[in-house]
Amino acid sequence: MRRAAGILGLTILILCLAGCGEGETADINTLSFNKDGEVIHRIVGRSDQNYYQIETADLEAFAASRVEEYCAENGEKKVTLEAVDEKGGSIVMDFRYASPEDYSEFNHRVLFVGTLSDAADEGYELEAVPLISAEGQASEIGYIEDWDKKQMFILETKSGEEMLVNLPGNTLYVNQSAHSGQELTLVGKRSVKISNQETDGTTALSYIIYE
């Protein structure tokens, strides 16, 4: 019961932060990946909203407690709370995860990173996902070659959420916005901004192929 309450409490606090960005690239949540497979999650939000007040020290203590509990159950340094800062009314929290699986379990949302072949083996229905190339051309996954070499990124986001994904390679394809109710925008060659425009209370998956 205590663990469930801790998860719920941290989730609510993070969602409050995640939902109150200003919409600029520098002010939204980011997910970044390094070549060792680690995931760095930066959460950015306002602490002075009219409908709630978040004290930075309380948030840091609560998040640190949740991280400690998770690592006690799953292994040392599986999740690290690297920094919590407040500047100009904004709170910035940096988490580091040992793997995409740790990110998924800690945050209770889908995050898959692997080859296209791995994604198909995991049961993702890739054939049903219409794609658009980095050059703006519509495509289907059946026409893509080298499934064992090209990488697939799949992320679950909630309605109203924005996320900037920084990839360890060049973006090749993203899913078409009409497929998921999300707007995916290329930011340079290695970043994609996801804006979830689904109905309130729902979630959706975004698909990005890179190499």
C-alpha positions in Angstrom: 0.0 0.0 0.0 2.8 2.4 0.9 4.6 1.7 -2.4 1.4 2.2 -4.4 0.7 5.5 -2.6 4.3 6.7 -3.3 4.0 5.9 -7.0 0.7 7.7 -7.2 1.9 10.7 -5.3 5.0 11.1 -7.4 3.1 10.6 -10.6 0.6 13.3 -9.7 3.4 15.8 -8.9 5.3 15.0 -12.1 2.1 15.3 -14.2 1.4 18.7 -12.7 4.9 19.8 -13.8 4.6 18.1 -17.2 1.4 19.8 -18.0 2.4 23.3 -17.4 5.2 24.1 -19.8 5.2 27.2 -21.9 5.5 25.3 -25.2 9.0 26.4 -26.1 11.6 23.7 -26.9 13.8 24.7 -24.0 10.9 24.6 -21.5 9.3 21.2 -22.2 10.2 17.8 -20.9 13.0 16.0 -22.7 14.2 12.4 -23.1 17.8 11.8 -24.1 19.7 8.6 -24.8 23.4 7.9 -24.7 25.3 5.0 -26.4 25.4 3.0 -23.1 21.6 2.7 -23.2 21.0 5.1 -20.4 17.9 7.4 -20.4 18.0 11.0 -19.2 14.6 12.5 -18.4 14.4 16.2 -17.7 11.0 17.5 -16.4 10.3 21.2 -16.6 7.3 23.0 -15.2 6.0 25.9 -13.3 5.8 25.9 -9.5 3.5 28.9 -9.1 0.3 27.8 -10.9 -3.0 29.2 -9.6 -4.5 25.8 -8.8 -1.6 24.3 -6.9 1.6 25.2 -5.2 4.7 22.9 -5.3 7.5 23.4 -2.8 10.8 22.4 -4.4 12.2 20.9 -1.2 9.2 18.8 -0.7 9.2 17.6 -4.3 12.9 16.7 -4.1 12.5 14.8 -0.9 9.5 12.8 -2.2 11.2 12.0 -5.5 14.4 11.0 -3.7 12.4 8.7 -1.5 10.7 7.0 -4.4 14.1 6.6 -6.2 15.6 5.0 -3.1 12.6 2.6 -2.8 12.8 1.6 -6.5 16.6 1.0 -6.4 16.2 -1.1 -3.2 13.8 -3.4 -5.1 15.5 -3.4 -8.5 19.2 -2.7 -8.0 21.6 0.1 -7.1 21.7 3.1 -9.5 18.8 1.8 -11.7 17.3 5.3 -11.2 19.2 8.4 -10.1 17.7 11.8 -9.2 20.5 13.9 -10.4 19.2 17.5 -9.8 16.3 19.5 -8.7 16.5 23.2 -9.4 14.2 26.2 -9.3 14.8 29.3 -11.4 12.3 32.1 -12.1 9.3 30.1 -11.0 10.2 27.0 -12.9 11.2 23.6 -11.4 13.6 21.4 -13.3 14.1 17.8 -12.3 16.7 15.5 -13.9 16.4 11.7 -13.7 18.9 9.2 -15.1 17.7 5.6 -15.8 20.0 2.7 -16.4 17.8 1.4 -19.2 14.5 2.1 -21.1 13.0 -0.7 -19.1 13.7 1.1 -15.8 12.2 4.3 -17.2 9.0 2.3 -18.2 8.7 0.6 -14.8 9.4 3.7 -12.7 7.0 5.9 -14.7 4.4 3.3 -15.6 4.4 4.1 -19.3 5.6 2.5 -22.4 9.1 3.2 -23.6 10.7 0.8 -26.1 14.1 1.2 -27.7 15.5 -1.5 -30.0 15.6 -2.7 -33.6 12.5 -2.9 -35.8 12.8 -6.7 -35.6 12.8 -6.5 -31.8 9.8 -4.3 -31.8 7.9 -6.7 -34.0 8.9 -9.6 -31.8 7.6 -7.7 -28.7 4.2 -7.6 -30.4 4.0 -4.0 -31.6 1.7 -3.8 -34.7 4.2 -1.9 -36.9 2.4 -2.7 -40.1 -0.6 -0.6 -38.9 1.5 2.5 -38.4 1.6 4.9 -41.4 5.0 6.8 -41.5 6.4 9.9 -43.0 10.1 10.2 -43.8 12.5 13.0 -42.7 12.1 14.3 -46.2 8.3 14.6 -45.8 7.4 11.5 -48.0 4.6 9.2 -46.9 5.8 5.6 -46.4 4.9 2.2 -45.0 7.1 0.1 -42.7 7.0 -2.8 -45.1 9.1 -0.9 -47.6 11.9 -0.3 -45.0 14.9 -2.6 -45.3 17.5 -3.8 -42.7 15.1 -4.3 -39.8 17.9 -5.8 -37.8 19.9 -2.5 -38.1 17.4 0.3 -38.0 16.3 1.4 -34.5 12.7 1.9 -33.3 11.7 4.3 -30.5 8.2 4.0 -29.1 6.9 6.3 -26.3 3.5 6.5 -24.6 2.4 10.1 -23.7 -0.7 11.5 -22.1 -3.2 14.0 -23.5 -1.8 17.5 -23.4 1.8 16.4 -22.8 4.8 17.6 -24.8 8.2 15.8 -25.0 11.4 16.6 -26.9 13.2 13.3 -27.7 16.9 13.5 -28.3 18.1 10.5 -30.3 21.6 8.9 -30.5 21.2 8.8 -34.3 19.6 10.5 -37.3 15.8 10.4 -37.6 14.6 8.5 -40.6 10.8 8.2 -40.1 8.1 9.3 -37.6 4.4 8.1 -37.5 2.0 10.4 -39.3 0.1 12.7 -36.9 -3.3 11.6 -38.1 -2.6 8.1 -37.0 -2.1 8.8 -33.3 -3.7 12.2 -32.6 -0.2 13.5 -31.9 1.9 16.1 -33.7 5.5 15.0 -34.3 7.9 17.7 -35.4 11.5 17.1 -36.5 14.0 19.4 -34.6 17.2 19.1 -36.6 18.4 15.6 -37.6 18.4 14.0 -34.1 15.5 15.4 -32.2 11.7 15.0 -32.4 9.1 17.1 -30.6 6.0 15.1 -29.6 2.8 17.0 -28.8 -0.1 14.8 -27.6 -3.3 16.3 -28.8 -5.6 13.4 -27.9 -8.8 13.8 -25.8 -8.3 14.5 -22.1 -7.6 11.4 -20.1 -6.2 9.3 -22.9 -2.8 8.1 -24.0 -1.2 7.4 -27.3 2.0 5.9 -28.7 4.5 7.7 -30.9 6.9 5.8 -33.3 10.3 7.1 -34.4 12.7 5.2 -36.6 16.4 6.2 -36.6 19.9 5.0 -37.3 
